[in-house]
Amino acid sequence: MTPDVGAQMRKGVVEYCVLGLLARGPMYGWELAERLSTEGMIASIGTLYPLLSRLRQSGWVRTFEQPSASGPVRRYYELTAGGQTQLERFRASWAPFARSVAALTAEGKHDRS
């Protein structure tokens, strides 16, 4: 097992966290990066853009550009129907998975009968 278990766990779910954020509405890259960094899901904005590119290539997100009042044009990301489907599948799988992990890793004496 790797020393940084948290990094491995984040790696497996960060793309679904992006989809979850985008399900709330379109966001530009810096917004996504700040939110994910605040929650400890990514280390830096540099790790986000390759992930967004993969999500775009898979058809789960699309982009559009919009002028910004405070600077250059911003590229926004929004969820596609395919991305919504993937997010729903993840949500359906996550709760039972998390319960199983919690049960298997819980402290205390386990019955072996």
N, CA, C and O atoms as CSV, one atom per row, in Angstrom:
chain,resi,resn,atom,element,x,y,z
A,1,MET,N,N,0.852,-1.184,0.000
A,1,MET,CA,C,0.000,0.000,0.000
A,1,MET,C,C,0.890,1.237,0.000
A,1,MET,O,O,1.962,1.243,0.607
A,2,THR,N,N,0.442,2.268,-0.677
A,2,THR,CA,C,1.218,3.500,-0.756
A,2,THR,C,C,1.140,4.260,0.561
A,2,THR,O,O,0.169,4.135,1.307
A,3,PRO,N,N,2.178,5.049,0.837
A,3,PRO,CA,C,2.156,5.829,2.079
A,3,PRO,C,C,1.025,6.857,2.129
A,3,PRO,O,O,0.488,7.130,3.203
A,4,ASP,N,N,0.661,7.427,0.987
A,4,ASP,CA,C,-0.382,8.442,0.982
A,4,ASP,C,C,-1.698,7.843,0.478
A,4,ASP,O,O,-2.048,7.971,-0.695
A,5,VAL,N,N,-2.406,7.196,1.378
A,5,VAL,CA,C,-3.676,6.561,1.033
A,5,VAL,C,C,-4.672,7.602,0.553
A,5,VAL,O,O,-5.454,7.341,-0.362
A,6,GLY,N,N,-4.648,8.779,1.163
A,6,GLY,CA,C,-5.578,9.846,0.785
A,6,GLY,C,C,-5.432,10.236,-0.674
A,6,GLY,O,O,-6.432,10.484,-1.349
A,7,ALA,N,N,-4.205,10.295,-1.172
A,7,ALA,CA,C,-3.980,10.661,-2.573
A,7,ALA,C,C,-4.604,9.627,-3.500
A,7,ALA,O,O,-5.189,9.985,-4.523
A,8,GLN,N,N,-4.486,8.354,-3.154
A,8,GLN,CA,C,-5.075,7.308,-3.974
A,8,GLN,C,C,-6.603,7.398,-3.971
A,8,GLN,O,O,-7.243,7.208,-5.005
A,9,MET,N,N,-7.175,7.685,-2.819
A,9,MET,CA,C,-8.632,7.814,-2.746
A,9,MET,C,C,-9.115,9.016,-3.555
A,9,MET,O,O,-10.096,8.921,-4.294
A,10,ARG,N,N,-8.420,10.149,-3.410
A,10,ARG,CA,C,-8.802,11.352,-4.162
A,10,ARG,C,C,-8.724,11.103,-5.662
A,10,ARG,O,O,-9.598,11.526,-6.419
A,11,LYS,N,N,-7.675,10.415,-6.082
A,11,LYS,CA,C,-7.480,10.143,-7.504
A,11,LYS,C,C,-8.668,9.390,-8.094
A,11,LYS,O,O,-9.031,9.604,-9.251
A,12,GLY,N,N,-9.264,8.520,-7.308
A,12,GLY,CA,C,-10.390,7.734,-7.792
A,12,GLY,C,C,-11.712,8.470,-7.857
A,12,GLY,O,O,-12.625,8.029,-8.555
A,13,VAL,N,N,-11.839,9.588,-7.142
A,13,VAL,CA,C,-13.142,10.258,-7.094
A,13,VAL,C,C,-13.143,11.707,-7.568
A,13,VAL,O,O,-14.214,12.296,-7.715
A,14,VAL,N,N,-11.987,12.293,-7.811
A,14,VAL,CA,C,-11.951,13.720,-8.125
A,14,VAL,C,C,-12.722,14.046,-9.393
A,14,VAL,O,O,-13.348,15.103,-9.465
A,15,GLU,N,N,-12.699,13.167,-10.406
A,15,GLU,CA,C,-13.455,13.488,-11.620
A,15,GLU,C,C,-14.949,13.535,-11.335
A,15,GLU,O,O,-15.665,14.330,-11.945
A,16,TYR,N,N,-15.430,12.706,-10.427
A,16,TYR,CA,C,-16.849,12.736,-10.079
A,16,TYR,C,C,-17.183,13.959,-9.231
A,16,TYR,O,O,-18.305,14.465,-9.277
A,17,CYS,N,N,-16.216,14.428,-8.462
A,17,CYS,CA,C,-16.417,15.679,-7.723
A,17,CYS,C,C,-16.562,16.842,-8.696
A,17,CYS,O,O,-17.383,17.734,-8.480
A,18,VAL,N,N,-15.766,16.840,-9.769
A,18,VAL,CA,C,-15.895,17.871,-10.804
A,18,VAL,C,C,-17.283,17.789,-11.433
A,18,VAL,O,O,-17.951,18.810,-11.595
A,19,LEU,N,N,-17.717,16.588,-11.787
A,19,LEU,CA,C,-19.050,16.435,-12.369
A,19,LEU,C,C,-20.123,16.928,-11.405
A,19,LEU,O,O,-21.088,17.571,-11.820
A,20,GLY,N,N,-19.956,16.627,-10.122
A,20,GLY,CA,C,-20.915,17.088,-9.118
A,20,GLY,C,C,-20.984,18.599,-9.023
A,20,GLY,O,O,-22.068,19.170,-8.905
A,21,LEU,N,N,-19.822,19.253,-9.074
A,21,LEU,CA,C,-19.810,20.714,-9.048
A,21,LEU,C,C,-20.482,21.284,-10.294
A,21,LEU,O,O,-21.253,22.241,-10.210
A,22,LEU,N,N,-20.185,20.691,-11.444
A,22,LEU,CA,C,-20.760,21.195,-12.692
A,22,LEU,C,C,-22.254,20.900,-12.797
A,22,LEU,O,O,-22.958,21.565,-13.556
A,23,ALA,N,N,-22.743,19.925,-12.056
A,23,ALA,CA,C,-24.179,19.650,-12.036
A,23,ALA,C,C,-24.941,20.819,-11.412
A,23,ALA,O,O,-26.139,20.978,-11.645
A,24,ARG,N,N,-24.250,21.628,-10.626
A,24,ARG,CA,C,-24.864,22.796,-9.994
A,24,ARG,C,C,-24.918,23.992,-10.937
A,24,ARG,O,O,-25.673,24.939,-10.720
A,25,GLY,N,N,-24.096,23.931,-11.996
A,25,GLY,CA,C,-24.056,25.014,-12.976
A,25,GLY,C,C,-22.670,25.145,-13.562
A,25,GLY,O,O,-21.704,24.640,-12.991
A,26,PRO,N,N,-22.557,25.824,-14.711
A,26,PRO,CA,C,-21.255,25.995,-15.355
A,26,PRO,C,C,-20.275,26.737,-14.451
A,26,PRO,O,O,-20.661,27.608,-13.671
A,27,MET,N,N,-19.008,26.376,-14.570
A,27,MET,CA,C,-17.951,27.032,-13.798
A,27,MET,C,C,-16.713,27.160,-14.683
A,27,MET,O,O,-16.496,26.338,-15.574
A,28,TYR,N,N,-15.903,28.188,-14.439
A,28,TYR,CA,C,-14.653,28.279,-15.175
A,28,TYR,C,C,-13.558,27.589,-14.370
A,28,TYR,O,O,-13.711,27.330,-13.177
A,29,GLY,N,N,-12.466,27.300,-15.038
A,29,GLY,CA,C,-11.417,26.473,-14.452
A,29,GLY,C,C,-10.926,26.947,-13.099
A,29,GLY,O,O,-10.764,26.147,-12.177
A,30,TRP,N,N,-10.688,28.240,-12.975
A,30,TRP,CA,C,-10.167,28.760,-11.708
A,30,TRP,C,C,-11.166,28.529,-10.567
A,30,TRP,O,O,-10.762,28.201,-9.451
A,31,GLU,N,N,-12.442,28.696,-10.834
A,31,GLU,CA,C,-13.474,28.429,-9.820
A,31,GLU,C,C,-13.429,26.973,-9.370
A,31,GLU,O,O,-13.446,26.675,-8.176
A,32,LEU,N,N,-13.372,26.078,-10.343
A,32,LEU,CA,C,-13.295,24.651,-10.023
A,32,LEU,C,C,-12.064,24.348,-9.189
A,32,LEU,O,O,-12.137,23.639,-8.185
A,33,ALA,N,N,-10.930,24.895,-9.617
A,33,ALA,CA,C,-9.671,24.634,-8.913
A,33,ALA,C,C,-9.719,25.132,-7.474
A,33,ALA,O,O,-9.272,24.439,-6.560
A,34,GLU,N,N,-10.256,26.322,-7.270
A,34,GLU,CA,C,-10.339,26.864,-5.904
A,34,GLU,C,C,-11.214,25.990,-5.017
A,34,GLU,O,O,-10.860,25.688,-3.877
A,35,ARG,N,N,-12.348,25.591,-5.550
A,35,ARG,CA,C,-13.277,24.764,-4.764
A,35,ARG,C,C,-12.659,23.404,-4.426
A,35,ARG,O,O,-12.730,22.943,-3.287
A,36,LEU,N,N,-12.055,22.776,-5.430
A,36,LEU,CA,C,-11.437,21.465,-5.215
A,36,LEU,C,C,-10.224,21.554,-4.297
A,36,LEU,O,O,-9.997,20.660,-3.482
A,37,SER,N,N,-9.445,22.625,-4.424
A,37,SER,CA,C,-8.284,22.814,-3.541
A,37,SER,C,C,-8.723,23.037,-2.101
A,37,SER,O,O,-8.145,22.472,-1.173
A,38,THR,N,N,-9.747,23.862,-1.921
A,38,THR,CA,C,-10.273,24.133,-0.577
A,38,THR,C,C,-10.710,22.849,0.110
A,38,THR,O,O,-10.519,22.683,1.315
A,39,GLU,N,N,-11.292,21.949,-0.655
A,39,GLU,CA,C,-11.772,20.679,-0.104
A,39,GLU,C,C,-10.678,19.615,-0.044
A,39,GLU,O,O,-10.934,18.489,0.383
A,40,GLY,N,N,-9.465,19.961,-0.466
A,40,GLY,CA,C,-8.348,19.018,-0.408
A,40,GLY,C,C,-8.389,17.936,-1.474
A,40,GLY,O,O,-7.775,16.880,-1.316
A,41,MET,N,N,-9.113,18.194,-2.562
A,41,MET,CA,C,-9.241,17.180,-3.608
A,41,MET,C,C,-8.136,17.259,-4.654
A,41,MET,O,O,-7.801,16.247,-5.270
A,42,ILE,N,N,-7.563,18.450,-4.866
A,42,ILE,CA,C,-6.428,18.592,-5.773
A,42,ILE,C,C,-5.357,19.422,-5.091
A,42,ILE,O,O,-5.640,20.237,-4.212
A,43,ALA,N,N,-4.120,19.200,-5.515
A,43,ALA,CA,C,-3.009,19.938,-4.924
A,43,ALA,C,C,-2.820,21.301,-5.588
A,43,ALA,O,O,-2.458,22.273,-4.925
A,44,SER,N,N,-3.066,21.371,-6.897
A,44,SER,CA,C,-2.871,22.627,-7.610
A,44,SER,C,C,-3.747,22.669,-8.853
A,44,SER,O,O,-4.294,21.657,-9.291
A,45,ILE,N,N,-3.860,23.865,-9.403
A,45,ILE,CA,C,-4.672,24.040,-10.605
A,45,ILE,C,C,-4.078,23.261,-11.778
A,45,ILE,O,O,-4.800,22.867,-12.694
A,46,GLY,N,N,-2.777,23.042,-11.749
A,46,GLY,CA,C,-2.123,22.307,-12.822
A,46,GLY,C,C,-2.599,20.874,-12.957
A,46,GLY,O,O,-2.493,20.288,-14.035
A,47,THR,N,N,-3.116,20.306,-11.897
A,47,THR,CA,C,-3.630,18.934,-11.968
A,47,THR,C,C,-5.059,18.891,-12.505
A,47,THR,O,O,-5.538,17.834,-12.915
A,48,LEU,N,N,-5.735,20.033,-12.503
A,48,LEU,CA,C,-7.131,20.065,-12.920
A,48,LEU,C,C,-7.300,20.047,-14.435
A,48,LEU,O,O,-8.167,19.340,-14.949
A,49,TYR,N,N,-6.491,20.807,-15.151
A,49,TYR,CA,C,-6.718,20.946,-16.588
A,49,TYR,C,C,-6.568,19.647,-17.373
A,49,TYR,O,O,-7.356,19.423,-18.291
A,50,PRO,N,N,-5.610,18.782,-17.070
A,50,PRO,CA,C,-5.589,17.484,-17.762
A,50,PRO,C,C,-6.845,16.661,-17.475
A,50,PRO,O,O,-7.340,15.962,-18.359
A,51,LEU,N,N,-7.359,16.737,-16.264
A,51,LEU,CA,C,-8.586,16.030,-15.907
A,51,LEU,C,C,-9.769,16.586,-16.697
A,51,LEU,O,O,-10.583,15.823,-17.217
A,52,LEU,N,N,-9.864,17.913,-16.788
A,52,LEU,CA,C,-10.944,18.529,-17.553
A,52,LEU,C,C,-10.860,18.145,-19.030
A,52,LEU,O,O,-11.880,17.932,-19.685
A,53,SER,N,N,-9.649,18.060,-19.537
A,53,SER,CA,C,-9.459,17.638,-20.920
A,53,SER,C,C,-9.962,16.207,-21.137
A,53,SER,O,O,-10.614,15.923,-22.142
A,54,ARG,N,N,-9.661,15.313,-20.200
A,54,ARG,CA,C,-10.147,13.930,-20.300
A,54,ARG,C,C,-11.668,13.878,-20.229
A,54,ARG,O,O,-12.298,13.129,-20.975
A,55,LEU,N,N,-12.259,14.664,-19.341
A,55,LEU,CA,C,-13.716,14.696,-19.225
A,55,LEU,C,C,-14.357,15.222,-20.510
A,55,LEU,O,O,-15.419,14.756,-20.922
A,56,ARG,N,N,-13.704,16.187,-21.130
A,56,ARG,CA,C,-14.205,16.726,-22.397
A,56,ARG,C,C,-14.095,15.695,-23.513
A,56,ARG,O,O,-15.021,15.529,-24.307
A,57,GLN,N,N,-12.973,15.011,-23.570
A,57,GLN,CA,C,-12.771,13.991,-24.599
A,57,GLN,C,C,-13.764,12.840,-24.449
A,57,GLN,O,O,-14.179,12.238,-25.439
A,58,SER,N,N,-14.133,12.542,-23.227
A,58,SER,CA,C,-15.097,11.459,-23.006
A,58,SER,C,C,-16.535,11.913,-23.240
A,58,SER,O,O,-17.454,11.095,-23.229
A,59,GLY,N,N,-16.730,13.206,-23.450
A,59,GLY,CA,C,-18.065,13.720,-23.713
A,59,GLY,C,C,-18.877,14.012,-22.469
A,59,GLY,O,O,-20.087,14.218,-22.559
A,60,TRP,N,N,-18.245,14.033,-21.322
A,60,TRP,CA,C,-18.958,14.272,-20.071
A,60,TRP,C,C,-19.103,15.758,-19.748
A,60,TRP,O,O,-20.010,16.146,-19.012
A,61,VAL,N,N,-18.224,16.585,-20.289
A,61,VAL,CA,C,-18.338,18.038,-20.136
A,61,VAL,C,C,-18.098,18.686,-21.489
A,61,VAL,O,O,-17.488,18.091,-22.377
A,62,ARG,N,N,-18.577,19.899,-21.634
A,62,ARG,CA,C,-18.291,20.707,-22.820
A,62,ARG,C,C,-17.893,22.100,-22.336
A,62,ARG,O,O,-18.080,22.445,-21.169
A,63,THR,N,N,-17.350,22.879,-23.239
A,63,THR,CA,C,-16.885,24.216,-22.864
A,63,THR,C,C,-17.577,25.276,-23.715
A,63,THR,O,O,-18.086,25.013,-24.804
A,64,PHE,N,N,-17.569,26.468,-23.172
A,64,PHE,CA,C,-17.974,27.653,-23.920
A,64,PHE,C,C,-17.215,28.823,-23.333
A,64,PHE,O,O,-16.795,28.790,-22.177
A,65,GLU,N,N,-17.044,29.853,-24.133
A,65,GLU,CA,C,-16.307,31.031,-23.677
A,65,GLU,C,C,-17.272,32.175,-23.437
A,65,GLU,O,O,-18.292,32.332,-24.109
A,66,GLN,N,N,-16.890,32.975,-22.431
A,66,GLN,CA,C,-17.738,34.112,-22.066
A,66,GLN,C,C,-16.828,35.262,-21.646
A,66,GLN,O,O,-15.844,35.040,-20.941
A,67,PRO,N,N,-17.138,36.476,-22.064
A,67,PRO,CA,C,-16.330,37.626,-21.648
A,67,PRO,C,C,-16.355,37.803,-20.133
A,67,PRO,O,O,-17.341,37.482,-19.469
A,68,SER,N,N,-15.268,38.314,-19.611
A,68,SER,CA,C,-15.166,38.579,-18.180
A,68,SER,C,C,-15.052,40.078,-17.955
A,68,SER,O,O,-14.342,40.768,-18.686
A,69,ALA,N,N,-15.739,40.576,-16.959
A,69,ALA,CA,C,-15.667,41.998,-16.630
A,69,ALA,C,C,-14.313,42.363,-16.035
A,69,ALA,O,O,-13.915,43.528,-16.047
A,70,SER,N,N,-13.602,41.353,-15.510
A,70,SER,CA,C,-12.349,41.639,-14.811
A,70,SER,C,C,-11.109,41.138,-15.556
A,70,SER,O,O,-10.051,40.988,-14.944
A,71,GLY,N,N,-11.215,40.876,-16.858
A,71,GLY,CA,C,-10.038,40.413,-17.576
A,71,GLY,C,C,-10.383,39.722,-18.874
A,71,GLY,O,O,-11.378,40.048,-19.522
A,72,PRO,N,N,-9.546,38.756,-19.252
A,72,PRO,CA,C,-9.749,38.079,-20.539
A,72,PRO,C,C,-10.989,37.178,-20.547
A,72,PRO,O,O,-11.604,36.921,-19.513
A,73,VAL,N,N,-11.323,36.722,-21.724
A,73,VAL,CA,C,-12.439,35.791,-21.897
A,73,VAL,C,C,-12.183,34.552,-21.049
A,73,VAL,O,O,-11.055,34.067,-20.965
A,74,ARG,N,N,-13.235,34.048,-20.426
A,74,ARG,CA,C,-13.109,32.841,-19.583
A,74,ARG,C,C,-13.721,31.651,-20.295
A,74,ARG,O,O,-14.753,31.757,-20.958
A,75,ARG,N,N,-13.055,30.508,-20.139
A,75,ARG,CA,C,-13.595,29.251,-20.654
A,75,ARG,C,C,-14.370,28.590,-19.529
A,75,ARG,O,O,-13.821,28.274,-18.474
A,76,TYR,N,N,-15.649,28.390,-19.772
A,76,TYR,CA,C,-16.515,27.733,-18.796
A,76,TYR,C,C,-16.702,26.270,-19.170
A,76,TYR,O,O,-16.666,25.901,-20.344
A,77,TYR,N,N,-16.898,25.459,-18.162
A,77,TYR,CA,C,-17.165,24.028,-18.330
A,77,TYR,C,C,-18.575,23.767,-17.842
A,77,TYR,O,O,-19.005,24.309,-16.824
A,78,GLU,N,N,-19.294,22.925,-18.581
A,78,GLU,CA,C,-20.634,22.543,-18.154
A,78,GLU,C,C,-20.843,21.056,-18.407
A,78,GLU,O,O,-20.229,20.458,-19.291
A,79,LEU,N,N,-21.714,20.493,-17.617
A,79,LEU,CA,C,-22.034,19.076,-17.686
A,79,LEU,C,C,-22.870,18.775,-18.933
A,79,LEU,O,O,-23.763,19.546,-19.287
A,80,THR,N,N,-22.581,17.667,-19.588
A,80,THR,CA,C,-23.406,17.197,-20.704
A,80,THR,C,C,-24.391,16.151,-20.177
A,80,THR,O,O,-24.325,15.761,-19.012
A,81,ALA,N,N,-25.284,15.710,-21.025
A,81,ALA,CA,C,-26.211,14.640,-20.633
A,81,ALA,C,C,-25.431,13.374,-20.281
A,81,ALA,O,O,-25.781,12.668,-19.335
A,82,GLY,N,N,-24.374,13.089,-21.045
A,82,GLY,CA,C,-23.539,11.926,-20.742
A,82,GLY,C,C,-22.849,12.058,-19.399
A,82,GLY,O,O,-22.721,11.077,-18.668
A,83,GLY,N,N,-22.403,13.267,-19.066
A,83,GLY,CA,C,-21.795,13.517,-17.770
A,83,GLY,C,C,-22.780,13.351,-16.634
A,83,GLY,O,O,-22.439,12.830,-15.572
A,84,GLN,N,N,-24.017,13.801,-16.864
A,84,GLN,CA,C,-25.068,13.637,-15.857
A,84,GLN,C,C,-25.340,12.158,-15.610
A,84,GLN,O,O,-25.520,11.740,-14.466
A,85,THR,N,N,-25.371,11.372,-16.673
A,85,THR,CA,C,-25.574,9.924,-16.547
A,85,THR,C,C,-24.448,9.289,-15.744
A,85,THR,O,O,-24.701,8.461,-14.869
A,86,GLN,N,N,-23.209,9.671,-16.033
A,86,GLN,CA,C,-22.065,9.124,-15.292
A,86,GLN,C,C,-22.129,9.521,-13.815
A,86,GLN,O,O,-21.831,8.710,-12.937
A,87,LEU,N,N,-22.514,10.759,-13.548
A,87,LEU,CA,C,-22.635,11.221,-12.168
A,87,LEU,C,C,-23.713,10.434,-11.431
A,87,LEU,O,O,-23.520,10.053,-10.277
A,88,GLU,N,N,-24.832,10.190,-12.078
A,88,GLU,CA,C,-25.909,9.405,-11.450
A,88,GLU,C,C,-25.450,7.980,-11.158
A,88,GLU,O,O,-25.782,7.424,-10.111
A,89,ARG,N,N,-24.698,7.395,-12.067
A,89,ARG,CA,C,-24.157,6.050,-11.836
A,89,ARG,C,C,-23.200,6.047,-10.646
A,89,ARG,O,O,-23.226,5.141,-9.813
A,90,PHE,N,N,-22.362,7.071,-10.582
A,90,PHE,CA,C,-21.431,7.177,-9.460
A,90,PHE,C,C,-22.191,7.309,-8.141
A,90,PHE,O,O,-21.887,6.616,-7.170
A,91,ARG,N,N,-23.170,8.193,-8.114
A,91,ARG,CA,C,-23.956,8.395,-6.892
A,91,ARG,C,C,-24.613,7.100,-6.436
A,91,ARG,O,O,-24.639,6.802,-5.242
A,92,ALA,N,N,-25.143,6.328,-7.383
A,92,ALA,CA,C,-25.799,5.063,-7.038
A,92,ALA,C,C,-24.814,4.049,-6.473
A,92,ALA,O,O,-25.183,3.233,-5.628
A,93,SER,N,N,-23.583,4.090,-6.922
A,93,SER,CA,C,-22.556,3.147,-6.462
A,93,SER,C,C,-21.850,3.604,-5.198
A,93,SER,O,O,-21.417,2.779,-4.394
A,94,TRP,N,N,-21.731,4.917,-5.015
A,94,TRP,CA,C,-20.903,5.451,-3.941
A,94,TRP,C,C,-21.421,5.100,-2.548
A,94,TRP,O,O,-20.644,4.643,-1.710
A,95,ALA,N,N,-22.687,5.297,-2.283
A,95,ALA,CA,C,-23.218,5.070,-0.935
A,95,ALA,C,C,-23.024,3.622,-0.483
A,95,ALA,O,O,-22.523,3.407,0.621
A,96,PRO,N,N,-23.395,2.622,-1.281
A,96,PRO,CA,C,-23.158,1.244,-0.845
A,96,PRO,C,C,-21.663,0.938,-0.691
A,96,PRO,O,O,-21.262,0.222,0.228
A,97,PHE,N,N,-20.855,1.476,-1.582
A,97,PHE,CA,C,-19.409,1.274,-1.502
A,97,PHE,C,C,-18.854,1.866,-0.207
A,97,PHE,O,O,-18.091,1.213,0.505
A,98,ALA,N,N,-19.241,3.103,0.093
A,98,ALA,CA,C,-18.756,3.781,1.306
A,98,ALA,C,C,-19.199,3.033,2.566
A,98,ALA,O,O,-18.434,2.925,3.525
A,99,ARG,N,N,-20.433,2.516,2.567
A,99,ARG,CA,C,-20.901,1.737,3.713
A,99,ARG,C,C,-20.070,0.468,3.888
A,99,ARG,O,O,-19.710,0.112,5.010
A,100,SER,N,N,-19.768,-0.209,2.796
A,100,SER,CA,C,-18.957,-1.431,2.870
A,100,SER,C,C,-17.567,-1.141,3.399
A,100,SER,O,O,-17.060,-1.863,4.258
A,101,VAL,N,N,-16.949,-0.085,2.890
A,101,VAL,CA,C,-15.613,0.286,3.362
A,101,VAL,C,C,-15.655,0.633,4.842
A,101,VAL,O,O,-14.788,0.203,5.603
A,102,ALA,N,N,-16.649,1.403,5.257
A,102,ALA,CA,C,-16.770,1.773,6.670
A,102,ALA,C,C,-16.941,0.536,7.540
A,102,ALA,O,O,-16.334,0.439,8.607
A,103,ALA,N,N,-17.755,-0.400,7.099
A,103,ALA,CA,C,-17.977,-1.621,7.885
A,103,ALA,C,C,-16.704,-2.466,7.966
A,103,ALA,O,O,-16.384,-3.012,9.022
A,104,LEU,N,N,-15.995,-2.568,6.872
A,104,LEU,CA,C,-14.797,-3.403,6.844
A,104,LEU,C,C,-13.618,-2.790,7.589
A,104,LEU,O,O,-12.734,-3.509,8.055
A,105,THR,N,N,-13.601,-1.470,7.701
A,105,THR,CA,C,-12.471,-0.809,8.359
A,105,THR,C,C,-12.812,-0.297,9.755
A,105,THR,O,O,-11.977,0.347,10.389
A,106,ALA,N,N,-14.016,-0.568,10.246
A,106,ALA,CA,C,-14.446,-0.085,11.560
A,106,ALA,C,C,-13.599,-0.687,12.678
A,106,ALA,O,O,-13.142,-1.828,12.601
A,107,GLU,N,N,-13.410,0.116,13.710
A,107,GLU,CA,C,-12.700,-0.373,14.893
A,107,GLU,C,C,-13.623,-1.259,15.706
A,107,GLU,O,O,-14.846,-1.180,15.590
A,108,GLY,N,N,-13.034,-2.083,16.510
A,108,GLY,CA,C,-13.825,-2.925,17.392
A,108,GLY,C,C,-13.627,-4.393,17.087
A,108,GLY,O,O,-13.013,-4.773,16.090
A,109,LYS,N,N,-14.160,-5.191,17.964
A,109,LYS,CA,C,-14.048,-6.641,17.824
A,109,LYS,C,C,-15.053,-7.125,16.778
A,109,LYS,O,O,-16.201,-6.682,16.741
A,110,HIS,N,N,-14.599,-8.022,15.951
A,110,HIS,CA,C,-15.465,-8.585,14.899
A,110,HIS,C,C,-15.818,-10.027,15.244
A,110,HIS,O,O,-14.980,-10.794,15.719
A,111,ASP,N,N,-17.049,-10.370,15.001
A,111,ASP,CA,C,-17.533,-11.726,15.238
A,111,ASP,C,C,-17.030,-12.628,14.113
A,111,ASP,O,O,-17.195,-12.298,12.939
A,112,ARG,N,N,-16.419,-13.763,14.459
A,112,ARG,CA,C,-15.870,-14.678,13.441
A,112,ARG,C,C,-16.743,-15.912,13.266
A,112,ARG,O,O,-16.288,-16.895,12.682
A,113,SER,N,N,-17.962,-15.895,13.742
A,113,SER,CA,C,-18.790,-17.086,13.620
A,113,SER,C,C,-19.454,-17.232,12.298
A,113,SER,O,O,-20.180,-18.200,12.076
